[in-house]
């Protein structure tokens, strides 16, 4: 993803992740994210619908948004990858730095980290 496309996500708390159902209709979900060197890291639960959709189709669109998912910027086409354990640890560290999460046991039960390119 280009730095120009990433600029609108600077200082934002949420992004809207638009993944696609089998029939091609979009599903929009506001999510927490952190950026590092041009890559956006997203936290979600491993059994979330968005993860199932992304496994089927990694093409998504993203836009900055409010906590309730109201779009505050422009949609950007992107590709999402489900990460391995090492990358997930890096993503968790970035999100911890950004949001200040405590060591909440619920965050480790069935977590899944994604990165957007």
N, CA and C of each residue as an Amber inpcrd file, in Angstrom:
protein
   351
   0.8490000  -1.1740000   0.0000000   0.0000000   0.0000000   0.0000000
   0.8940000   1.2370000   0.0000000   0.5310000   2.2160000  -0.7930000
   1.3610000   3.4120000  -0.9180000   1.2860000   4.2690000   0.3460000
   2.3280000   5.0670000   0.5450000   2.3450000   5.9710000   1.7030000
   1.2360000   7.0100000   1.6070000   0.8750000   7.3950000   0.3840000
  -0.2240000   8.3510000   0.2110000  -1.5400000   7.7370000   0.6940000
  -1.7480000   6.4630000   0.3860000  -2.9710000   5.7810000   0.8300000
  -2.9730000   5.6100000   2.3480000  -1.7970000   5.3970000   2.9200000
  -1.6810000   5.2070000   4.3750000  -1.8490000   6.4990000   5.1620000
  -1.5710000   7.6350000   4.5370000  -1.5720000   8.9150000   5.2520000
  -2.8930000   9.1870000   5.9580000  -4.0100000   8.8030000   5.3690000
  -5.3080000   9.0790000   5.9860000  -5.5520000   8.2650000   7.2570000
  -4.7420000   7.2370000   7.5020000  -4.9060000   6.4140000   8.6920000
  -4.0660000   6.9180000   9.8770000  -3.1880000   7.8900000   9.6300000
  -2.3600000   8.4530000  10.7000000  -3.2580000   9.0680000  11.7650000
  -2.9540000   8.7830000  13.0040000  -3.6740000   9.3190000  14.1680000
  -5.1380000   8.8830000  14.2300000  -5.5080000   7.8380000  13.5290000
  -6.8640000   7.2970000  13.5930000  -6.9030000   6.1440000  14.5900000
  -8.0270000   5.9540000  15.2370000  -8.1800000   4.8680000  16.2040000
  -8.7930000   3.6090000  15.5890000  -9.5940000   3.7770000  14.5460000
 -10.3030000   2.6480000  13.9460000 -10.2080000   2.6970000  12.4330000
 -10.2920000   1.5240000  11.8340000 -10.4770000   1.4690000  10.3900000
 -11.6470000   0.5510000  10.1080000 -12.3130000   0.8170000   9.0140000
 -13.4350000   0.0040000   8.5960000 -12.8920000  -1.0020000   7.6010000
 -13.0410000  -2.2710000   7.9210000 -12.5700000  -3.3580000   7.0780000
 -13.7620000  -3.8960000   6.2980000 -13.7170000  -3.7570000   5.0040000
 -14.7900000  -4.2550000   4.1490000 -14.3720000  -5.5590000   3.5030000
 -14.8840000  -6.6700000   4.0230000 -14.6240000  -7.9810000   3.4250000
 -15.8720000  -8.4010000   2.6530000 -15.7870000  -9.5110000   1.9310000
 -16.8700000  -9.8710000   1.0140000 -17.4330000 -11.2610000   1.2890000
 -18.7610000 -11.3430000   1.2610000 -19.4560000 -12.6240000   1.3900000
 -19.2560000 -13.4370000   0.1100000 -19.6960000 -14.7000000   0.1630000
 -19.6020000 -15.5660000  -1.0150000 -20.3020000 -14.9760000  -2.2320000
 -21.4070000 -14.2770000  -1.9930000 -22.1690000 -13.6960000  -3.1120000
 -21.5940000 -12.3620000  -3.5860000 -20.4790000 -11.9200000  -2.9760000
 -19.8180000 -10.6840000  -3.3950000 -20.2870000  -9.4430000  -2.6770000
 -21.3120000  -9.5540000  -1.8320000 -21.7800000  -8.3660000  -1.1120000
 -20.8150000  -8.0330000   0.0210000 -20.5470000  -6.7460000   0.2330000
 -19.5720000  -6.3360000   1.2490000 -20.1470000  -6.3780000   2.6590000
 -19.2620000  -6.6380000   3.6110000 -19.5800000  -6.5760000   5.0340000
 -18.5520000  -5.6420000   5.6610000 -19.0150000  -4.5670000   6.2740000
 -18.1140000  -3.5720000   6.8590000 -18.0330000  -3.7660000   8.3670000
 -16.7890000  -3.7440000   8.8880000 -16.5610000  -3.9430000  10.3090000
 -15.5030000  -2.9640000  10.8030000 -15.8140000  -2.1360000  11.8180000
 -14.7700000  -1.2940000  12.4030000 -13.8430000  -2.1590000  13.2670000
 -12.5260000  -1.9400000  13.1290000 -11.5400000  -2.7320000  13.8720000
 -10.4170000  -1.8330000  14.3930000  -9.7360000  -2.3250000  15.4260000
  -8.5200000  -1.6840000  15.9180000  -7.3870000  -2.0220000  14.9640000
  -6.4380000  -1.1200000  14.8400000  -5.2920000  -1.3840000  13.9660000
  -4.0860000  -0.5940000  14.4350000  -2.9200000  -1.0330000  13.9940000
  -1.6760000  -0.3050000  14.2190000  -0.8600000  -0.3870000  12.9270000
  -0.0750000   0.6350000  12.6630000   0.7270000   0.6990000  11.4460000
   2.2070000   0.5910000  11.7860000   2.9340000  -0.1300000  10.9520000
   4.3870000  -0.2210000  11.0900000   4.9910000  -0.3980000   9.7070000
   5.7890000   0.5680000   9.2990000   6.5340000   0.4970000   8.0480000
   5.6410000   0.1560000   6.8510000   4.4980000   0.8280000   6.7660000
   3.6210000   0.6480000   5.6240000   2.6740000  -0.5330000   5.6960000
   2.6930000  -1.2610000   6.8070000   1.7910000  -2.3990000   6.9900000
   0.8460000  -2.1000000   8.1360000  -0.4370000  -2.3730000   7.9380000
  -1.4300000  -2.2080000   8.9880000  -1.6870000  -3.5640000   9.6320000
  -1.6500000  -3.6140000  10.9590000  -1.9110000  -4.8320000  11.7150000
  -3.2670000  -4.7010000  12.3920000  -4.0810000  -5.7490000  12.2900000
  -5.4390000  -5.7540000  12.8190000  -5.6010000  -6.9120000  13.7730000
  -6.2950000  -6.6590000  14.8900000  -6.6240000  -7.7040000  15.8390000
  -8.0800000  -8.0910000  15.6720000  -8.3670000  -9.3760000  15.7160000
  -9.7370000  -9.8630000  15.7130000  -9.7600000 -11.2390000  16.3470000
 -10.9320000 -11.7590000  16.6010000 -11.0630000 -13.1150000  17.1160000
 -10.9310000 -14.1070000  15.9680000 -10.3130000 -15.2430000  16.2420000
 -10.0390000 -16.2260000  15.1980000 -11.3070000 -16.7870000  14.5750000
 -12.3990000 -16.8330000  15.3370000 -13.6310000 -17.4050000  14.8000000
 -14.5990000 -16.3440000  14.2640000 -14.1190000 -15.1240000  14.0980000
 -14.9660000 -14.0310000  13.5960000 -15.3310000 -14.2620000  12.1290000
 -16.4970000 -13.7910000  11.7630000 -16.9490000 -13.9200000  10.3820000
 -15.9870000 -13.3130000   9.3800000 -15.3730000 -12.1830000   9.7410000
 -14.4440000 -11.5300000   8.8070000 -13.2520000 -12.4200000   8.4910000
 -12.8060000 -13.2230000   9.4790000 -11.6810000 -14.1270000   9.2490000
 -12.0950000 -15.2180000   8.2640000 -13.2800000 -15.7420000   8.4290000
 -13.7810000 -16.7600000   7.4970000 -13.8860000 -16.1840000   6.0840000
 -14.4020000 -14.9590000   5.9760000 -14.5140000 -14.3220000   4.6560000
 -13.1400000 -14.0670000   4.0490000 -12.1870000 -13.6380000   4.8610000
 -10.8430000 -13.3260000   4.3710000 -10.1140000 -14.5980000   3.9380000
 -10.3540000 -15.6970000   4.6280000  -9.7440000 -16.9620000   4.1930000
 -10.2090000 -17.3230000   2.7820000 -11.4620000 -17.0290000   2.4870000
 -12.0330000 -17.2960000   1.1660000 -11.5740000 -16.2810000   0.1290000
 -11.4990000 -15.0110000   0.5480000 -11.1630000 -13.9340000  -0.3910000
 -10.3690000 -12.8580000   0.3640000  -9.0480000 -12.8100000   0.1740000
  -8.2180000 -11.8460000   0.9050000  -8.3300000 -10.4000000   0.4110000
  -9.0500000 -10.1770000  -0.6820000  -9.2360000  -8.8160000  -1.1840000
 -10.2570000  -8.0990000  -0.3100000  -9.8760000  -6.9170000   0.1660000
 -10.7460000  -6.1140000   1.0260000 -10.6480000  -4.6630000   0.6000000
 -11.4360000  -3.8360000   1.2520000 -11.2440000  -2.3970000   1.1460000
 -11.2700000  -1.8620000   2.5700000 -10.4960000  -0.8080000   2.7930000
 -10.3830000  -0.2310000   4.1360000 -10.5410000   1.2790000   4.0490000
 -11.0210000   1.8520000   5.1470000 -11.1580000   3.3090000   5.2480000
 -11.1090000   3.6750000   6.7250000 -10.5700000   4.8470000   7.0560000
 -10.6380000   5.2900000   8.4480000 -12.1020000   5.4690000   8.8330000
 -12.4000000   5.2370000  10.1210000 -13.7870000   5.3500000  10.5650000
 -13.8550000   5.6760000  12.0480000 -15.0740000   5.9050000  12.5120000
 -15.3290000   6.1080000  13.9340000 -15.5100000   4.7440000  14.5990000
 -15.6530000   4.7700000  15.9190000 -15.8640000   3.5440000  16.6770000
 -17.1060000   2.7940000  16.1820000 -18.0760000   3.5190000  15.7060000
 -19.3230000   2.9200000  15.2170000 -19.2680000   2.5330000  13.7370000
 -18.1280000   2.7720000  13.0980000 -17.9630000   2.3710000  11.7080000
 -18.3180000   3.4140000  10.6790000 -18.6270000   4.6390000  11.1130000
 -18.9200000   5.7170000  10.1550000 -17.6340000   6.1360000   9.4570000
 -17.6210000   6.0750000   8.1530000 -16.4260000   6.3480000   7.3490000
 -16.0270000   7.8210000   7.4580000 -14.7340000   8.0670000   7.6940000
 -14.2160000   9.4350000   7.8170000 -13.1720000   9.7630000   6.7530000
 -12.9180000   8.8280000   5.8470000 -11.9260000   9.0440000   4.7990000
 -12.3370000   8.3220000   3.5320000 -11.3650000   8.0310000   2.7020000
 -11.6110000   7.3760000   1.4180000 -11.3450000   5.8720000   1.5150000
 -12.1290000   5.0820000   0.7990000 -11.8890000   3.6480000   0.7130000
 -10.6030000   3.3910000  -0.0740000  -9.8430000   2.3860000   0.3670000
  -8.6150000   1.9700000  -0.3030000  -8.6970000   0.4580000  -0.5080000
  -8.4150000   0.0030000  -1.7200000  -8.3680000  -1.4340000  -2.0010000
  -7.1040000  -2.0050000  -1.3860000  -7.2170000  -3.2030000  -0.8040000
  -6.0700000  -3.8070000  -0.1290000  -6.2110000  -5.3270000  -0.1350000
  -5.1850000  -5.9950000   0.3350000  -5.1800000  -7.4440000   0.4940000
  -4.8010000  -7.7500000   1.9330000  -5.5080000  -8.6950000   2.5440000
  -5.2750000  -9.0400000   3.9490000  -4.6820000 -10.4390000   4.0380000
  -3.7540000 -10.6120000   4.9800000  -3.1080000 -11.8990000   5.2120000
  -3.2850000 -12.2840000   6.6770000  -3.6090000 -13.5400000   6.9290000
  -3.6260000 -14.0530000   8.3000000  -2.1810000 -14.4020000   8.6240000
  -1.6970000 -13.9320000   9.7570000  -0.2590000 -13.9930000  10.0300000
   0.1420000 -15.2180000  10.8430000   1.4540000 -15.4980000  10.8200000
   2.0160000 -16.5690000  11.6340000   2.2520000 -16.0650000  13.0560000
   2.6870000 -16.9370000  13.9360000   2.8330000 -16.6060000  15.3610000
   3.8200000 -15.4680000  15.6010000   4.9370000 -15.4480000  14.8990000
   5.9420000 -14.4010000  15.0990000   5.3930000 -13.0370000  14.6900000
   4.7460000 -12.9810000  13.5480000   4.1690000 -11.7240000  13.0780000
   3.0150000 -11.2960000  13.9800000   2.2510000 -12.2730000  14.4840000
   1.1520000 -11.9610000  15.4080000   1.6950000 -11.3210000  16.6800000
   2.8210000 -11.8060000  17.1630000   3.4350000 -11.2290000  18.3650000
   3.8450000  -9.7770000  18.1020000   4.3930000  -9.5190000  16.9320000
   4.7740000  -8.1480000  16.5660000   3.5300000  -7.2600000  16.4870000
   2.4830000  -7.7580000  15.8390000   1.2300000  -7.0090000  15.7430000
   0.6400000  -6.7260000  17.1170000   0.6890000  -7.7160000  18.0080000
   0.1660000  -7.5320000  19.3580000   0.9430000  -6.4390000  20.0960000
   2.2570000  -6.4490000  19.9440000   3.1010000  -5.4230000  20.5820000
   2.7260000  -4.0270000  20.0800000   2.5370000  -3.8970000  18.7770000
   2.1650000  -2.5970000  18.2070000   0.8050000  -2.1290000  18.7260000
  -0.1550000  -3.0360000  18.7610000  -1.4910000  -2.6830000  19.2430000
  -1.4720000  -2.3610000  20.7310000  -0.6580000  -3.0700000  21.4920000
  -0.4990000  -2.7940000  22.9260000   0.0720000  -1.3940000  23.1280000
   1.0660000  -1.0320000  22.3250000   1.6470000   0.3130000  22.4120000
   0.6240000   1.3840000  22.0540000  -0.1830000   1.1250000  21.0480000
  -1.1380000   2.1260000  20.5760000  -2.3300000   2.2760000  21.5190000
  -2.8780000   1.1630000  21.9820000  -4.1230000   1.2080000  22.7430000
  -3.9450000   0.9800000  24.2380000  -2.7660000   0.5170000  24.6610000
  -2.5100000   0.3320000  26.0860000  -3.3040000  -0.7910000  26.7230000
  -3.5490000  -1.8530000  25.9660000  -4.2750000  -2.9880000  26.5300000
  -3.5240000  -3.5720000  27.7000000  -4.2390000  -4.0430000  28.6730000
  -3.6530000  -4.8000000  29.7760000  -3.5010000  -6.2440000  29.2990000
  -2.8870000  -7.0760000  30.1090000  -2.7960000  -8.4940000  29.7730000
  -4.1270000  -9.1590000  30.0670000  -5.0890000  -8.8680000  29.2440000
  -6.4400000  -9.3860000  29.3900000  -6.4740000 -10.8210000  28.8770000
  -6.8480000 -11.7950000  29.7190000  -6.8570000 -13.1850000  29.2570000
  -7.8050000 -13.4160000  28.0900000  -8.8350000 -12.5850000  27.9330000
  -9.7480000 -12.7480000  26.8120000  -9.0720000 -12.4410000  25.4860000
  -8.0260000 -11.6180000  25.5120000  -7.3340000 -11.2680000  24.2760000
  -6.4650000 -12.4080000  23.7600000  -6.1970000 -13.4140000  24.5800000
  -5.3150000 -14.4880000  24.1510000  -6.0340000 -15.8070000  23.9250000
  -7.3120000 -15.8910000  24.2370000  -8.0160000 -17.1610000  24.1090000
  -8.1250000 -17.6280000  22.6610000  -8.6290000 -16.8040000  21.8210000
  -8.8190000 -17.2110000  20.4190000  -8.5590000 -16.0220000  19.5090000
  -7.3600000 -15.4820000  19.6100000  -7.0460000 -14.2840000  18.8560000
  -6.5340000 -14.6180000  17.4590000  -6.6260000 -13.6360000  16.6110000
  -6.1430000 -13.7620000  15.2480000  -5.6340000 -12.3830000  14.8400000
  -4.4810000 -12.3270000  14.2420000  -3.9280000 -11.0830000  13.7460000
  -3.8520000 -11.1460000  12.2340000  -4.1210000 -10.0010000  11.6190000
  -4.1000000  -9.8790000  10.1720000  -3.1770000  -8.7370000   9.8120000
  -2.5970000  -8.7840000   8.6370000  -1.9080000  -7.5840000   8.1600000
  -2.4160000  -7.2280000   6.7820000  -2.4440000  -5.9310000   6.5440000
  -3.0030000  -5.3940000   5.3180000  -1.8940000  -4.8150000   4.4610000
  -1.8850000  -5.2020000   3.1970000  -0.8960000  -4.6580000   2.2520000
  -1.6120000  -4.0630000   1.0620000
